[in-house]
Amino acid sequence: MRKNSLSFRWFKNQRKADITTVDKKIPNGILEEQEQQTVVLLPRSPSTSKTYFPIPVDNLEEEYRIRSADDGKLFREEYSSLPGGNPQGSYEEANREENKEKNRYPNILPYDHSRVVLTQIDGVPHSDYINASYIDVRPKQETVADFWRMIWEQKSATIVMLTNLKERKEDKCYQYWPDQGCWTYGNVRVAVEDFTVLVDYTIRKFCVQSASDGSKNPRLVTQLHFTSWPDFGVPFSPIGMLKFLKKVKHVNPSYGGPIVVHCSAGVGRTGTFIVIDAMIDMKHEEQKVDVFGFVSRIRDQRSQLIQTDMQYSFIYQALLEYFLYGDTELDVSSLEGHLHKLHNTCTPQDRLGLEEEFKKLTNMRIMKENMRTGNLPANMKKNRVLQIIPYDFNRVILSMRRGQEFTDYINASFIDGYRQKDYFIATQGPLAHTVEDFWRMVWEWKCHSIVMLTELQEREQDKCFQYWPTEDSVKYGDYTIEIKADTQCDDTFSLRDLVLTYEPETETRLIRHFHFHGWPEIGIPAEGKGMIDIIAAVQKQQQQSGNHPIVVHCSAGAGRTGTFIALSNILERVKAEGLLDVFQTVKSLRMQRPHMVQTVEQYDFCYRVVQDFVDIFSDYANFK
């Protein structure tokens, strides 16, 4: 068993606790969070003799392909064959009249044999009850004091939260911690020590003390709050969940008590999280995974864990992601050695070479079925390169002009940053007939920073229409752009201060234009300092103007654009954590816009810029 495992045996043998959410299925097949106080449990088939055997990891990709065929028919069949729970399990304590108000959902209850038992409060009958199971519901207002009493009594050092406080305007979890300062819940005092907001999750650190016994030392409790589970269904990609799971393992101390995992009702997302972790452990120890068998066993400890077939198939998707790509995260101290290995690997047996690593990215499937809007006949002429079309799920949508169809389209994609979703807009260099749309996008999305990574012409080919004035002002439709300053910062980039005016409102905004000149017409920059400098300048501007989306473009909005965004995210993480993951950073970008970081040279450049950054700030304390 690996250190800090969250697996079934860990929860069972060391009595690790959890807590979860519940979903239901609506007619169109989309999952939505349960709206009623009673959770609607999905119908499942009667007992079946069908057996699902463990899958050797080498067969996982093929098994996933087979199960995914026909819109996941075999996943649904396998899921519906799961036992609902322990037929001998009883709910006597949960159904006591005194405890009913402590249950968020009256049909999601802990079994008597696996429930968490609190210390009885003198003179308060049945005060040992909380809706939580050892392997297990989110706190509600009436049970927050019991929740923190459980944390204290169980000596838990880590809380995993898998729901947002509100989803689709519905309360999903009562906020059981203070935003700042110190609050007392029952006999437990909770003070906020620190918090860090990242794109997929937030980390909060609490100092927890017994308010009734001052002789006991305070304890540090870390809450890891996964914020990227969508209101409907499951995450689009398992990458964020896998990163989150790794962080949970890293943060949880070996001396800590049970890890408390919760979402909303205690069966859906929590079960998904636990099963992914346990199967990763099984993969390492036994070179196989047994999702069906494991879910069947843990349902003996809390019924209905894994609430939907989509959650069930998401487990397989996460395991396949982990099997295919593994853990590619690096500490900055090991970067130099890793680069040496990447550049000196040439044998077919050793698959760690740079080209082999990049090849895995180029083998990713481009989701052409999600490019319908950009491929409409009315929009085709707005695309500079027909192979680089934004995906419908994250394309930048403009306001539709009255009486004009298809005027909401621009070839631009929202891209996540290190700490913030939709932090960047990746777009192509404007064409002469799309320049007004470009400025409309800048205005409507309140952008204050534009990063340009191409010259207007390169190798005698037009790469970008000049969308700003050389002097005075220029007008495109309702938008007037005036130049106030044009400054050459160094050999690699210049700064332009532009004033953007939207005439119907006579409102103006200051736009800062960062034009990088250090990219040669062929290949990549010779060194990384210029890129480091422009990234730092853009970040400084963002701090001053507010964190609205940063517009980044080259010509097609993929190669150099992807490289800039990748490096922005990578360097931000290096500064914050001393860690980097070039492969997963680029993979995530390619899932948001096709062909991001287009060539192996650009991919290599990402590594080399990070190494240059580390060399410049060789003392880690200088850039943390």
C-alpha positions in Angstrom: 0.0 0.0 0.0 1.4 3.4 -1.0 1.8 6.2 1.5 -1.2 8.4 1.9 -3.5 6.0 0.0 -7.2 6.7 0.2 -8.1 3.2 -0.9 -10.8 0.8 0.3 -8.5 -1.0 2.7 -7.3 2.2 4.1 -10.9 3.4 4.8 -11.8 0.0 6.1 -8.8 -1.0 8.2 -8.1 2.4 9.6 -11.7 3.5 9.5 -11.4 6.4 7.1 -14.5 8.5 6.8 -16.3 10.1 3.8 -19.3 12.3 2.9 -21.1 12.8 -0.7 -23.6 14.2 -3.3 -26.5 12.7 -5.2 -27.7 13.2 -8.7 -30.8 12.1 -10.7 -31.4 11.6 -14.3 -33.8 13.8 -16.3 -35.5 12.7 -19.5 -32.9 14.2 -21.9 -30.2 12.2 -20.3 -28.5 15.1 -18.6 -27.7 14.7 -15.0 -28.9 17.3 -12.6 -28.5 17.7 -8.9 -31.4 16.4 -6.9 -33.9 19.2 -6.2 -36.1 17.5 -3.6 -35.3 16.6 -0.1 -35.6 12.9 -1.1 -33.0 11.6 -3.4 -34.4 9.8 -6.4 -32.5 6.6 -6.7 -32.0 5.2 -10.3 -33.8 2.0 -11.0 -31.5 -1.0 -11.5 -31.9 -4.4 -12.8 -32.9 -7.3 -10.5 -30.1 -9.6 -9.2 -28.0 -10.8 -12.1 -25.6 -13.7 -12.4 -23.4 -11.7 -14.8 -19.9 -11.4 -13.5 -17.5 -8.6 -14.3 -13.9 -9.7 -13.8 -10.9 -7.4 -12.9 -9.3 -5.9 -15.9 -5.5 -6.1 -16.4 -4.1 -2.6 -16.9 -2.7 -3.5 -20.3 -6.3 -4.3 -21.5 -7.8 -1.1 -20.0 -7.7 1.0 -23.1 -9.4 -1.7 -25.2 -12.0 -2.5 -22.5 -12.8 1.2 -22.2 -13.3 1.4 -26.0 -15.6 -1.6 -26.0 -17.7 -0.3 -23.1 -17.9 3.2 -24.6 -19.3 2.0 -27.9 -23.0 2.5 -28.7 -23.2 5.6 -26.5 -21.8 3.7 -23.5 -24.4 0.9 -23.6 -22.1 -1.6 -21.8 -21.2 0.9 -19.1 -24.9 1.3 -18.4 -25.4 -2.5 -18.3 -22.5 -2.9 -15.9 -23.6 -0.1 -13.6 -27.2 -1.4 -13.5 -25.8 -4.8 -12.4 -24.3 -3.4 -9.2 -25.9 -4.4 -5.9 -27.8 -1.6 -4.3 -26.3 -2.1 -0.8 -26.1 -4.5 2.1 -29.4 -6.4 2.3 -28.8 -7.2 6.0 -27.9 -3.5 6.8 -30.1 -1.7 9.3 -30.7 2.0 9.8 -32.1 1.9 13.4 -30.1 4.9 14.7 -30.6 7.0 11.6 -34.4 6.5 11.7 -34.8 7.5 15.4 -37.2 10.5 15.6 -34.5 12.5 17.4 -32.1 12.0 14.5 -34.3 12.5 11.5 -33.7 16.2 11.3 -29.9 15.5 11.0 -30.4 13.7 7.7 -30.3 15.9 4.7 -32.0 13.2 2.5 -34.3 10.8 4.3 -33.4 7.9 2.1 -29.6 8.4 2.2 -28.7 7.0 5.6 -25.7 5.4 7.2 -25.8 1.7 8.1 -25.7 1.0 11.9 -22.7 -1.2 11.4 -20.5 1.4 9.6 -21.8 4.8 11.0 -19.4 7.2 12.6 -20.2 7.2 16.4 -19.6 10.5 18.2 -18.9 10.8 21.9 -22.2 11.1 23.8 -22.9 14.6 25.2 -24.0 14.3 28.9 -27.8 14.8 29.1 -28.4 14.8 25.4 -29.8 11.5 24.2 -28.6 10.2 20.8 -26.0 13.0 20.5 -23.6 10.3 19.2 -25.3 10.4 15.8 -24.2 12.1 12.6 -25.0 11.1 9.0 -21.6 9.8 8.1 -20.2 6.4 7.4 -16.7 4.9 7.7 -15.9 4.7 4.0 -19.0 8.1 3.7 -23.2 13.6 4.1 -22.3 17.1 3.7 -22.9 19.3 6.8 -26.2 21.0 7.1 -26.8 24.0 9.3 -28.3 21.9 12.1 -25.3 19.5 12.1 -22.3 21.8 11.7 -21.4 21.5 15.4 -21.6 17.7 15.1 -19.5 17.9 12.0 -16.6 19.7 13.7 -17.0 17.5 16.8 -16.5 14.5 14.4 -13.4 16.2 13.0 -12.0 16.8 16.5 -12.8 13.4 18.0 -11.6 11.4 15.0 -8.4 13.5 14.8 -9.0 14.2 11.1 -6.5 16.4 9.5 -8.0 16.6 6.0 -11.4 17.4 4.6 -12.2 16.8 1.0 -15.2 18.8 -0.3 -16.7 17.8 -3.7 -19.6 20.2 -4.1 -20.0 24.0 -4.3 -22.1 25.8 -1.7 -24.7 26.6 -4.4 -25.3 24.9 -7.7 -27.9 26.2 -10.1 -29.1 28.6 -7.4 -29.8 25.8 -5.0 -28.1 25.3 -1.7 -25.9 22.3 -1.8 -23.9 22.6 1.3 -24.0 24.9 4.4 -20.8 26.9 4.8 -19.3 25.3 7.8 -16.2 27.4 8.1 -15.6 31.2 8.6 -14.5 33.3 5.7 -12.0 35.0 8.1 -11.2 35.2 11.7 -12.5 32.6 14.2 -15.9 31.0 14.8 -17.0 28.6 17.5 -19.2 25.6 16.5 -20.5 23.9 19.5 -17.4 23.1 21.5 -14.9 23.4 18.6 -13.2 26.7 17.7 -12.2 27.1 14.0 -9.9 29.8 12.8 -8.9 30.5 9.2 -5.1 30.4 8.8 -4.7 30.6 5.0 -6.4 29.8 1.7 -5.2 29.4 -1.9 -7.5 29.5 -4.9 -6.6 27.5 -8.0 -8.4 26.8 -11.2 -9.9 23.4 -10.2 -9.8 23.6 -6.4 -9.3 25.8 -3.3 -7.1 24.9 -0.3 -8.1 26.3 3.1 -6.1 25.8 6.3 -7.9 26.0 9.7 -6.5 26.0 13.2 -9.0 23.9 15.2 -9.2 23.8 19.0 -11.4 22.4 21.7 -13.3 25.3 23.2 -14.1 23.3 26.4 -10.7 21.9 27.1 -7.9 24.5 26.6 -5.3 22.1 27.7 -5.4 20.2 24.4 -3.1 21.5 21.7 -4.7 23.1 18.6 -4.6 21.1 15.3 -4.1 22.1 11.7 -7.0 20.9 9.5 -6.7 21.3 5.7 -9.8 21.5 3.5 -9.4 20.7 -0.2 -12.4 22.0 -2.0 -12.9 20.7 -5.6 -14.7 23.4 -7.5 -14.8 22.1 -11.0 -17.5 19.5 -10.8 -20.2 20.9 -13.2 -23.8 21.4 -12.2 -24.7 18.7 -14.7 -23.1 15.3 -15.1 -19.4 14.8 -14.6 -16.2 16.8 -15.4 -15.4 17.1 -19.1 -11.9 15.7 -18.4 -10.5 13.7 -15.4 -7.3 15.7 -15.5 -8.4 18.2 -12.8 -9.7 15.4 -10.5 -6.5 13.4 -10.8 -4.4 16.5 -9.9 -6.8 17.1 -7.0 -6.4 13.5 -5.8 -2.7 13.8 -5.9 -2.8 17.0 -3.8 -5.0 15.3 -1.2 -2.5 12.5 -0.9 0.3 15.0 -0.6 -1.4 17.2 2.0 -2.8 14.5 4.3 -0.2 13.8 7.1 0.6 10.2 8.0 -0.3 10.9 11.6 -3.8 12.2 10.7 -7.1 10.5 11.5 -9.8 9.6 9.0 -9.9 11.8 5.9 -13.5 13.2 5.7 -14.9 13.3 2.2 -18.2 15.0 1.5 -20.3 16.4 -1.3 -24.0 16.8 -0.9 -25.9 13.6 0.0 -23.0 11.2 0.5 -23.2 8.8 -2.4 -22.4 10.2 -5.9 -19.2 12.4 -6.1 -17.7 11.0 -2.9 -18.0 7.5 -4.1 -16.5 8.5 -7.5 -13.5 10.1 -5.7 -12.9 7.1 -3.4 -13.1 4.5 -6.2 -10.7 6.4 -8.5 -8.2 6.5 -5.7 -8.6 2.9 -4.7 -8.3 1.7 -8.3 -5.1 3.7 -8.8 -3.6 1.9 -5.8 -4.8 -1.5 -7.2 -3.2 -0.6 -10.5 0.2 0.0 -8.8 0.0 -3.1 -6.5 -1.7 -5.7 -8.7 -1.5 -4.4 -12.3 -5.2 -4.7 -12.6 -8.4 -2.7 -11.7 -11.7 -4.1 -10.4 -14.2 -1.2 -10.4 -17.3 -3.4 -10.3 -16.0 -5.6 -7.4 -14.8 -2.6 -5.4 -18.1 -0.6 -5.8 -20.0 -3.7 -4.8 -18.0 -4.1 -1.6 -18.1 -0.5 -0.5 -21.9 -0.4 -1.0 -22.0 -2.8 2.0 -20.7 0.2 4.1 -22.8 3.0 2.5 -25.6 2.1 0.1 -25.9 3.6 -3.4 -22.3 4.9 -3.6 -21.8 6.0 -7.3 -25.2 7.4 -8.1 -25.2 7.4 -11.9 -23.8 5.5 -14.9 -22.0 8.7 -16.0 -20.1 8.8 -12.7 -19.4 5.1 -13.1 -18.0 5.6 -16.6 -16.1 8.7 -15.4 -14.1 6.4 -13.1 -13.0 4.3 -16.0 -12.1 7.5 -17.9 -9.9 8.7 -15.1 -8.2 5.3 -14.7 -7.5 5.2 -18.5 -6.1 8.8 -18.3 -3.8 7.7 -15.5 -2.7 4.5 -17.2 -1.9 6.1 -20.6 -0.1 9.2 -19.3 0.9 8.5 -15.7 2.3 11.1 -13.4 4.3 13.7 -15.4 4.7 16.2 -12.6 8.2 17.4 -11.8 9.9 19.3 -9.0 11.9 22.2 -10.3 15.0 20.7 -8.8 14.7 17.6 -11.1 14.0 19.6 -14.3 17.6 19.7 -15.5 18.0 15.9 -15.2 14.6 15.4 -16.8 15.6 17.6 -19.8 18.8 15.6 -20.2 16.8 12.4 -20.3 14.3 13.8 -22.8 17.1 15.0 -25.2 19.2 11.8 -24.9 16.6 9.1 -25.3 16.7 7.5 -28.6 16.0 3.8 -28.0 12.6 2.3 -28.8 12.5 0.6 -25.5 12.8 3.9 -23.6 9.6 5.9 -24.3 10.6 9.0 -22.4 12.1 10.9 -25.3 10.9 14.4 -26.1 9.4 13.4 -29.5 7.7 10.4 -28.0 6.2 12.6 -25.2 5.0 15.2 -27.8 3.6 12.4 -30.0 1.2 11.4 -27.3 -0.2 14.9 -27.6 -0.5 14.9 -31.3 -2.4 11.6 -31.1 -5.2 13.2 -29.1 -8.5 13.1 -30.9 -9.7 16.5 -32.3 -13.4 16.7 -31.4 -14.7 17.8 -34.8 -18.3 17.1 -33.7 -17.9 20.0 -31.3 -16.9 22.5 -34.0 -20.3 23.0 -35.5 -20.7 26.7 -35.1 -17.3 27.6 -36.6 -18.0 25.3 -39.6 -21.3 26.8 -40.5 -21.1 28.2 -44.1 -21.8 31.7 -42.8 -18.8 31.5 -40.4 -16.2 29.7 -42.5 -14.9 32.9 -44.1 -14.2 34.2 -40.6 -11.6 31.5 -39.9 -8.0 32.2 -41.0 -7.0 28.5 -40.8 -9.7 25.9 -41.5 -8.0 23.3 -39.3 -8.1 25.6 -36.2 -11.8 26.1 -35.2 -12.9 26.8 -31.6 -14.9 24.1 -29.8 -18.5 25.0 -29.2 -18.4 24.3 -25.5 -15.8 27.1 -24.8 -16.0 29.4 -27.8 -16.2 33.2 -27.1 -19.8 34.2 -27.8 -20.5 37.7 -29.0 -23.8 39.5 -28.6 -26.1 38.7 -31.5 -26.8 41.8 -33.6 -30.5 42.5 -34.0 -31.8 41.0 -37.2 -28.5 39.5 -38.2 -27.9 35.8 -37.9 -24.5 34.2 -37.1 -23.1 37.5 -35.7 -22.2 35.9 -32.4 -19.2 34.0 -33.8 -15.6 34.8 -33.7 -12.7 32.4 -33.9 -11.7 32.6 -30.3 -11.7 30.2 -27.3 -11.7 30.7 -23.5 -8.7 29.0 -21.9 -8.2 28.3 -18.2 -5.3 29.9 -16.3 -3.4 28.5 -13.3 -5.7 30.1 -10.8 -8.8 31.2 -12.7 -11.1 29.7 -15.3 -11.5 31.5 -18.7 -8.4 33.6 -17.8 -7.2 33.8 -21.4 -8.9 34.2 -24.8 -6.9 32.5 -27.5 -7.8 33.8 -30.9 -6.5 34.2 -34.4 -5.0 37.4 -35.8 -7.9 39.5 -37.1 -8.7 39.5 -40.8 -9.8 42.7 -42.5 -13.4 41.6 -42.4 -13.3 40.4 -38.7 -11.5 43.3 -37.1 -14.7 44.9 -35.9 -15.7 41.5 -34.3 -12.3 41.5 -32.6 -12.8 44.8 -31.0 -16.4 43.9 -30.1 -15.0 40.9 -28.3 -12.5 43.0 -26.4 -15.2 45.4 -25.4 -17.9 42.9 -24.5 -15.6 40.7 -22.4 -14.0 43.8 -20.7 -10.4 42.8 -21.8 -7.7 45.3 -20.9 -4.6 43.3 -22.1 -3.9 42.1 -25.7 -0.8 39.9 -26.4 0.3 39.8 -30.0 2.9 37.1 -30.9 3.3 37.6 -34.7 4.4 40.4 -37.1 1.8 41.7 -39.6 3.8 39.9 -42.3 6.2 37.0 -42.1 7.9 35.4 -45.1 6.0 37.7 -47.4 2.6 36.3 -46.1 -0.1 38.3 -44.3 -0.3 37.0 -40.8 -2.5 39.6 -39.1 -4.5 42.7 -40.2 -3.3 45.9 -38.4 -6.2 46.5 -36.0 -4.7 49.6 -34.3 -3.7 53.0 -35.6 -0.1 54.0 -36.2 -1.1 57.5 -35.2 -4.3 59.3 -34.1 -7.3 57.0 -34.3 -9.2 54.5 -36.4 -12.8 53.4 -36.4 -14.3 50.0 -37.0 -18.1 50.0 -36.8 -19.2 51.3 -33.4 -15.6 51.2 -32.0 -13.0 53.9 -32.1 -9.3 53.0 -31.2 -6.9 55.8 -30.4 -3.2 55.4 -29.8 -1.8 57.2 -26.8 1.7 55.7 -26.5 4.0 53.3 -28.4 7.0 52.3 -26.4 9.8 49.8 -27.2 10.6 48.1 -23.9 13.6 46.1 -25.2 14.6 44.1 -28.2 11.8 41.6 -27.7 8.5 43.5 -27.1 6.8 46.8 -27.4 3.9 48.4 -25.4 1.1 50.3 -26.9 -1.5 52.2 -24.9 -4.8 52.3 -26.7 -8.1 54.0 -25.8 -11.1 52.0 -26.9 -14.4 53.9 -27.2 -17.8 52.4 -27.8 -19.8 55.2 -29.4 -23.4 54.3 -28.5 -22.4 54.6 -24.8 -19.5 57.1 -25.3 -17.6 55.0 -22.7 -13.9 54.6 -23.0 -11.4 52.0 -21.7 -7.6 51.8 -21.6 -6.2 48.8 -23.4 -2.6 47.8 -23.1 -1.2 46.1 -26.2 1.9 43.8 -25.7 3.6 43.1 -29.1 6.3 40.4 -28.9 9.0 40.8 -31.6 11.3 38.0 -30.4 9.7 35.2 -32.4 11.6 34.4 -35.5 9.8 33.7 -38.8 11.0 30.1 -38.7 11.5 28.1 -35.5 11.5 29.4 -31.9 13.2 32.2 -29.9 16.9 31.5 -29.2 16.5 32.1 -25.5 13.6 32.4 -23.0 14.3 35.7 -21.2 12.2 37.7 -23.6 9.2 35.4 -23.1 9.7 35.5 -19.3 9.8 39.3 -19.4 6.6 39.8 -21.4 4.7 37.3 -19.3 5.8 39.2 -16.2 4.7 42.5 -17.8 1.3 41.1 -18.7 0.8 39.7 -15.1 1.6 43.1 -13.7 -0.9 44.8 -16.0 -3.5 42.3 -14.9 -3.0 43.1 -11.3 -3.5 46.8 -12.0 -6.5 46.5 -14.3 -8.4 43.6 -12.8 -8.4 40.0 -13.8 -10.6 40.1 -16.9 -9.6 37.8 -19.8 -6.2 38.3 -21.5 -6.5 38.3 -25.3 -3.6 36.3 -26.8 -3.1 35.8 -30.6 -0.6 34.9 -33.2 -1.7 34.3 -36.7 -3.9 31.1 -36.3 -4.2 31.3 -32.6 -2.7 28.0 -31.7 1.1 27.5 -32.0 2.7 30.6 -30.5 -0.5 31.4 -28.7 -0.6 28.0 -27.0 3.1 28.3 -26.1 2.6 31.7 -24.4 -0.5 30.5 -22.4 1.2 27.2 -21.5 4.3 29.1 -20.2 2.2 31.6 -18.3 0.4 28.8 -16.4 3.6 26.7 -16.0 5.7 29.6 -14.6 2.8 30.7 -12.3 2.8 27.2 -10.8 6.6 27.1 -10.5 6.5 30.3 -8.5 3.6 29.1 -6.3 4.5 25.5 -5.7 8.0 24.8 -7.1 6.3 22.2 -9.4 5.7 21.9 -13.2 3.9 19.5 -15.5 4.5 20.6 -19.1 2.9 17.6 -20.6 -0.5 17.9 -18.7 -0.5 21.7 -19.1 -0.2 21.4 -22.9 -2.7 18.4 -23.0 -5.2 20.5 -21.1 -4.8 23.4 -23.6 -5.3 21.0 -26.5 -8.6 19.8 -25.0 -9.7 23.5 -25.0 -8.5 24.5 -28.5 -7.0 22.3 -31.2 -3.3 22.3 -32.0 -2.3 24.5 -29.1 1.6 24.3 -28.9 1.8 23.1 -32.5 5.3 21.7 -32.9 7.8 19.7 -31.0 10.1 22.7 -31.1 7.5 24.8 -29.3 7.0 22.0 -26.8 10.7 21.8 -26.2 10.8 25.6 -25.8 8.3 25.4 -22.9 10.8 23.2 -21.0 13.7 25.4 -21.9 12.0 28.6 -20.8 11.3 27.1 -17.4 14.9 26.1 -17.1 16.0 29.6 -18.0 13.5 30.9 -15.4 15.0 28.7 -12.8 18.5 29.6 -13.7 17.7 33.3 -13.5 16.1 32.8 -10.1 18.3 30.0 -8.9 17.5 30.7 -5.3 13.9 29.3 -5.0 13.1 32.0 -2.4 13.7 34.7 -5.0 10.7 33.7 -7.1 8.4 31.9 -4.8 
